[in-house]
Amino acid sequence: MSGDVTPPSTGTWNGTTPATEAVPPAGQVAPAPSDGIRPMDGFVPPLEAWQQEPNLRWSMQHMADFLPVHPISSGGRTLPLPSVPADLGHIEVAHPWEQRSAPFEDVMGSTFTDAWIVARDGAVMGEQYVGTMSAEVLHLLMSVSKSLTTAVAGTLIGAGALDPGAQVTGYVPALAGSGYDGARVRDLLDMRTGIRFSEAYLDENAEVRLLEEAIGWAPRRHPATPGTLRDFLASLGADGPHGGRFDYKSCETDTLAFVLEGATGIHPADLMSERLWGPMGAEFGANVGVDAVGAGMFDGGVSASLRDLLRFGTLFLRDGAALDGRQVLPASWIAETLYGAPDSRAAFANAAEPTLMPGGMYRNGFWFPYPGSDVLLALGIHGQMIYVNRAANVVAAKLSSWPTPQDAERLLWTIRAFDAVARAIG
């Protein structure tokens, strides 16, 4: 497994410029954001400010307190996580491009961590919560939500209830006449449609921000923006062929969620409960943000607990089986996720924006940062991550509150930190 990730030359990752703040040298810890405690009882941040400091940490731990959500039930089948504590804090982590290193505990301390966990073979070796975060808190996952949603699609594909080669509009007729004409379900899973959609998080006119207006996560600054998620997706056009290069677009997973509902007649949150959350033995329920008519924002709106992210990641160590051996995800789905299509890496290399993952790929909602398939990631803005290292039998997860949506240095140093731990304990 390669440990090299090319540093940014022009400073982009996934379409926007990373923050310019440097991670402190070894032995120094960056100041944390707000501690998650609001200054007044009952205070709720205004809609235009909940994703900004000093509100972000509180908001990400309280989504159901100020925005509508649809529950994702655990089903009452909790599988325990055994504990084998180990001293991980002093493991040295090389900086991704500078000639210096820092202990694991300092990397976690300098990357706005709300919580982290590491397990080998399903046994927890280290776990920490910061500020008001605790094991039972449901933290917003941002785009880690995509990996959960694609996994639900995998269960339906394995059961013959969803055809990845079928047309998107066959499952969602409301999208006929939109840019999704001619797109396949497979194109959604791998972020390879030709839909016109900007993921520039810091541009309030980008489609990724207009989507938030459509679902009610942001004030309506653009009167022409449709008032529901499905109508917003139907308004998107195309500016390229479907099935071509990798181009990361959050709208694809929201469209996939409507495909899941079209294939089954069941709300995707309930599908996630029935086919994933319950069978994998989740300890806590989860939830997903919804629009005015109850449609879920599955590109980034799921909130869940840290330990349940670990249970989910462990499925990818065990060829889709839960900790008690119950098959949750089809083994064939895991295999095709790991190995990709013959052109997955070429499509990734030809990405519309630099990925900072040379030789990697994106497949079925997961990032592969290296040329091989040993390490796969679920990633979300503001520092959310599930890390799976199959060679070392290690799964880790991190929930964070980075002040900016993206930060290449914090992202790559976090990956390096989990790489170092996996080498040390694997």
C-alpha positions in Angstrom: 0.0 0.0 0.0 1.4 3.4 -1.0 1.6 6.0 1.7 2.2 8.9 -0.6 -0.3 11.6 -1.4 0.8 14.4 -3.7 0.6 17.8 -1.9 -1.5 20.5 -3.5 0.2 22.6 -6.1 -2.5 25.1 -6.8 -4.4 24.3 -3.6 -7.5 22.5 -4.7 -9.3 19.4 -3.6 -12.7 18.4 -4.9 -13.3 21.8 -6.6 -12.6 24.4 -3.9 -9.5 26.0 -2.4 -8.5 24.6 0.9 -8.1 26.8 4.0 -4.8 28.5 4.3 -4.4 28.0 8.0 -1.4 25.7 8.6 -1.6 22.8 11.0 0.7 23.6 14.0 4.1 22.1 14.3 4.6 19.0 16.5 3.8 19.7 20.1 1.4 22.5 19.4 -2.4 22.3 19.2 -4.6 24.6 17.2 -7.3 26.5 19.1 -10.6 24.5 19.1 -13.8 26.0 17.7 -16.7 26.7 20.1 -17.2 24.0 22.7 -20.7 23.2 21.5 -22.4 25.0 24.3 -24.7 27.8 23.2 -24.4 31.1 25.1 -28.1 31.1 26.0 -30.6 28.4 26.8 -32.8 27.7 23.8 -30.6 29.7 21.4 -30.8 28.4 17.8 -28.4 29.8 15.1 -30.1 31.6 12.2 -30.5 29.6 9.1 -27.8 31.6 7.3 -25.2 31.0 10.0 -25.6 27.4 11.4 -22.7 26.2 9.1 -20.4 28.9 10.3 -18.3 29.6 13.4 -19.0 29.9 16.2 -22.2 27.8 15.6 -20.8 24.9 13.6 -19.8 22.5 16.3 -23.2 22.9 18.1 -25.2 22.7 14.9 -23.5 19.4 13.8 -24.5 17.8 17.0 -28.1 19.1 17.1 -29.6 18.9 13.7 -32.9 17.5 14.9 -33.2 20.4 17.3 -33.6 23.1 14.6 -34.3 21.4 11.2 -36.8 18.7 10.2 -35.5 15.1 10.0 -36.8 11.7 9.2 -35.7 9.0 11.8 -33.6 6.0 10.8 -34.4 3.2 13.4 -31.7 0.9 14.8 -34.3 -1.9 15.1 -33.1 -2.9 18.6 -30.5 -5.4 17.4 -27.3 -3.9 18.9 -24.1 -5.8 18.4 -21.5 -5.0 21.2 -18.1 -3.7 20.3 -15.4 -5.4 22.4 -12.6 -3.3 23.8 -8.9 -3.9 23.7 -7.4 -0.6 24.8 -4.0 0.4 23.4 -1.8 3.5 23.7 -2.2 5.1 20.3 -1.5 8.7 21.2 2.3 8.6 20.8 2.3 6.9 17.3 4.3 9.3 15.1 2.5 10.6 12.0 4.5 12.0 9.0 3.1 15.3 7.6 1.8 14.6 4.1 4.3 16.9 2.4 6.5 18.6 4.9 9.6 17.1 6.5 8.1 16.8 10.0 5.9 14.6 12.0 3.6 14.8 15.0 2.1 12.3 17.5 -1.3 10.9 16.6 -2.8 12.7 19.6 -1.5 16.0 18.3 -2.9 15.4 14.8 -6.3 14.7 16.3 -6.0 17.7 18.6 -5.1 20.1 15.7 -7.8 19.0 13.3 -10.9 20.2 15.1 -11.9 16.7 16.2 -15.2 16.1 17.9 -14.6 12.4 18.3 -12.5 9.6 16.9 -12.4 5.8 17.2 -10.0 3.0 16.1 -10.7 -0.7 16.1 -8.9 -3.8 14.9 -10.9 -6.9 14.0 -14.0 -5.2 15.5 -12.4 -4.6 18.9 -12.0 -0.9 19.9 -8.4 0.0 20.7 -8.9 3.8 21.1 -11.8 6.2 21.4 -12.1 9.9 22.4 -14.9 12.5 22.6 -14.3 16.2 22.8 -16.4 18.9 24.4 -20.1 18.1 24.4 -19.7 15.2 22.0 -20.4 11.8 23.5 -21.0 8.2 22.3 -24.8 8.7 22.0 -24.7 12.1 20.2 -25.8 12.0 16.6 -23.3 14.1 14.6 -24.0 15.4 11.1 -22.0 13.2 8.6 -22.1 15.4 5.6 -21.0 13.4 2.6 -20.3 10.2 4.6 -24.1 10.0 4.1 -23.4 9.2 0.4 -21.5 6.0 1.4 -24.4 4.8 3.6 -26.9 5.5 0.7 -24.9 3.7 -1.9 -24.6 0.7 0.5 -28.4 0.5 0.6 -28.4 0.5 -3.2 -25.9 -2.4 -3.0 -28.4 -4.4 -0.9 -31.1 -3.8 -3.5 -28.8 -4.7 -6.4 -27.8 -7.9 -4.6 -31.5 -8.8 -4.2 -32.3 -8.1 -7.8 -34.6 -5.2 -6.9 -32.4 -2.5 -8.6 -30.6 -2.7 -11.9 -27.4 -0.5 -12.0 -27.5 -0.5 -15.8 -31.0 0.9 -15.9 -32.0 4.4 -16.8 -32.4 6.8 -13.9 -35.6 8.2 -15.4 -37.1 4.7 -15.5 -37.1 4.7 -11.7 -37.8 8.5 -11.4 -40.1 9.6 -14.2 -40.3 13.1 -12.8 -36.7 13.6 -14.0 -37.6 12.9 -17.7 -36.6 15.9 -19.8 -33.9 16.9 -17.4 -30.2 16.5 -17.6 -30.6 13.0 -16.3 -32.0 11.7 -19.5 -29.7 8.9 -20.6 -28.0 8.6 -17.3 -27.7 5.1 -15.7 -27.9 4.2 -12.0 -24.3 3.1 -12.3 -23.3 6.7 -13.3 -24.9 8.0 -10.0 -23.0 5.4 -7.9 -19.7 6.4 -9.4 -20.2 10.2 -9.8 -19.9 9.9 -13.6 -22.9 11.7 -15.0 -22.7 14.8 -17.2 -25.0 16.8 -15.0 -24.1 20.5 -14.8 -23.5 21.1 -11.1 -20.9 23.1 -9.2 -19.6 21.8 -5.9 -17.9 25.1 -5.0 -19.0 25.3 -1.3 -17.8 28.9 -0.8 -19.8 30.2 -3.8 -23.4 31.0 -2.7 -24.5 30.8 -6.3 -23.1 27.3 -6.9 -25.7 24.5 -7.3 -24.5 22.8 -4.2 -25.7 25.8 -2.2 -28.9 26.2 -4.3 -29.7 22.6 -3.3 -29.6 23.7 0.3 -32.1 26.5 -0.5 -34.4 23.9 -2.1 -34.4 21.7 1.0 -34.6 24.5 3.5 -31.1 24.4 4.9 -30.3 27.9 3.7 -32.3 31.2 3.3 -33.9 31.6 -0.2 -31.6 34.1 -1.9 -32.5 32.9 -5.4 -36.3 33.1 -5.9 -36.1 30.9 -9.0 -34.8 27.9 -7.0 -37.5 25.2 -6.8 -39.0 24.6 -3.3 -38.4 20.8 -3.1 -35.4 18.6 -3.7 -37.0 16.6 -6.5 -38.0 19.7 -8.4 -34.5 21.1 -8.0 -33.0 17.9 -9.4 -35.5 18.0 -12.3 -34.3 21.6 -13.1 -30.6 20.5 -13.7 -29.3 20.3 -17.2 -26.3 18.4 -18.6 -23.0 19.8 -19.9 -21.3 16.6 -20.8 -21.8 12.9 -21.6 -22.9 10.4 -19.0 -20.5 7.6 -18.0 -17.4 9.7 -18.7 -14.9 11.2 -16.3 -15.3 11.3 -12.5 -16.9 14.6 -11.4 -17.9 14.8 -7.8 -21.5 16.2 -7.5 -23.6 15.9 -4.4 -26.9 15.9 -6.4 -26.0 12.4 -7.7 -26.7 10.8 -4.3 -30.0 12.7 -3.8 -31.0 11.4 -7.2 -30.0 7.9 -6.2 -32.2 8.2 -3.1 -35.2 8.9 -5.4 -34.2 5.9 -7.5 -34.2 3.7 -4.4 -37.7 5.0 -3.5 -38.8 4.4 -7.1 -37.6 0.9 -7.1 -39.2 -0.1 -3.8 -42.0 2.4 -2.9 -40.3 2.9 0.5 -38.8 6.1 1.9 -35.0 5.7 1.7 -34.6 6.4 5.4 -36.8 3.4 6.1 -34.9 1.4 3.6 -31.7 2.3 5.4 -33.2 1.2 8.7 -34.5 -2.1 7.3 -31.5 -3.1 5.1 -28.5 -1.5 6.8 -28.9 0.1 10.2 -30.8 -2.7 11.9 -29.0 -5.7 10.3 -25.5 -4.3 11.0 -26.4 -4.1 14.7 -26.5 -0.3 15.2 -26.4 0.9 18.8 -28.4 4.1 18.2 -30.9 5.3 15.7 -29.9 7.9 13.1 -31.8 10.6 11.2 -31.7 12.4 7.9 -32.7 16.0 7.1 -35.7 16.4 4.9 -37.3 19.1 2.7 -40.8 20.6 2.9 -42.4 17.4 1.5 -40.3 14.9 3.5 -37.7 14.0 0.9 -34.4 13.2 2.5 -31.1 14.9 1.8 -29.0 11.8 1.4 -26.0 13.5 -0.1 -25.0 15.0 3.3 -27.9 15.1 5.7 -27.5 11.9 7.8 -26.6 12.3 11.4 -25.3 9.2 13.3 -23.2 8.1 16.2 -19.4 7.5 16.0 -19.6 3.9 17.1 -22.2 3.1 14.5 -19.9 4.5 11.8 -17.4 1.9 13.0 -19.9 -0.9 12.7 -20.7 0.2 9.2 -17.0 0.4 8.2 -16.4 -3.1 9.7 -18.8 -4.5 7.0 -16.1 -3.7 4.5 -13.5 -5.7 6.4 -15.8 -8.8 6.6 -17.0 -9.0 3.0 -20.4 -7.5 4.0 -21.0 -9.5 7.2 -21.8 -7.9 10.6 -19.9 -8.6 13.7 -22.1 -11.7 14.5 -21.6 -13.1 10.9 -25.0 -12.0 9.6 -24.7 -11.0 5.9 -25.7 -7.3 5.5 -24.1 -6.2 2.3 -23.7 -8.7 -0.6 -20.1 -10.0 -0.8 -20.3 -9.3 -4.6 -21.1 -5.7 -3.8 -18.0 -5.4 -1.6 -15.9 -7.0 -4.2 -17.0 -4.7 -7.0 -16.6 -1.7 -4.7 -13.0 -2.7 -4.0 -11.9 -3.5 -7.5 -14.0 -1.0 -9.5 -14.7 -1.1 -13.2 -11.9 -1.5 -15.7 -11.9 2.3 -16.3 -12.6 3.5 -12.8 -9.1 4.7 -12.2 -8.7 6.3 -15.6 -12.0 8.2 -15.0 -10.7 9.3 -11.7 -7.4 10.4 -13.1 -9.3 12.5 -15.7 -11.4 14.2 -12.9 -12.8 17.6 -13.5 -10.9 18.9 -10.4 -7.7 17.7 -8.8 -8.4 14.9 -6.3 -5.0 14.8 -4.5 -5.2 11.0 -4.7 -2.9 9.9 -7.5 -3.7 6.4 -8.7 -6.9 6.3 -6.7 -10.5 6.0 -7.7 -14.1 6.6 -6.6 -16.4 3.6 -6.6 -19.9 3.0 -5.2 -19.7 6.1 -2.9 -16.2 5.4 -1.6 -12.8 7.0 -2.1 -9.7 4.9 -2.7 -6.8 7.2 -2.0 -4.0 4.9 -3.2 -3.4 2.7 -6.3 -4.4 -0.5 -4.5 -7.7 -1.4 -2.9 -6.5 -2.0 0.7 -7.6 1.5 1.9 -11.1 3.0 1.3 -12.7 6.1 2.7 -16.1 7.7 3.3 -15.5 11.4 3.4 -17.6 14.5 4.3 -16.8 18.2 4.4 -15.8 19.8 7.7 -13.7 16.7 8.5 -16.0 13.6 8.6 -14.3 10.3 7.8 -14.6 6.5 7.9 -11.3 4.8 7.2 -11.1 1.1 6.3 -7.7 -0.7 6.0 -8.4 -4.2 4.9 -4.8 -5.3 4.9 -4.4 -4.4 8.6 -8.0 -5.3 9.6 -8.4 -1.7 11.0 -11.4 0.5 10.8 -11.4 4.1 12.2 -13.8 7.0 12.1 -13.5 10.7 12.9 -16.1 13.4 13.3 -15.0 17.0 13.1 -15.9 20.7 12.9 -13.4 22.2 10.6 -14.2 25.9 10.2 -14.0 25.7 6.4 -15.7 23.0 4.3 -12.5 21.7 2.9 -8.9 21.7 4.0 -6.4 19.5 2.1 -3.8 19.6 4.9 -6.2 18.4 7.6 -7.7 15.8 5.3 -4.4 14.3 4.2 -2.8 14.4 7.6 -5.8 12.6 9.1 -5.5 9.9 6.5 -1.8 9.6 7.3 -2.7 9.4 11.0 -4.9 6.4 10.5 -2.4 4.9 8.1 0.2 5.1 10.9 -2.0 3.6 13.5 -2.9 0.8 11.1 0.7 0.0 10.5 1.4 0.1 14.2 -1.4 -2.2 15.3 -2.3 -4.2 12.2 
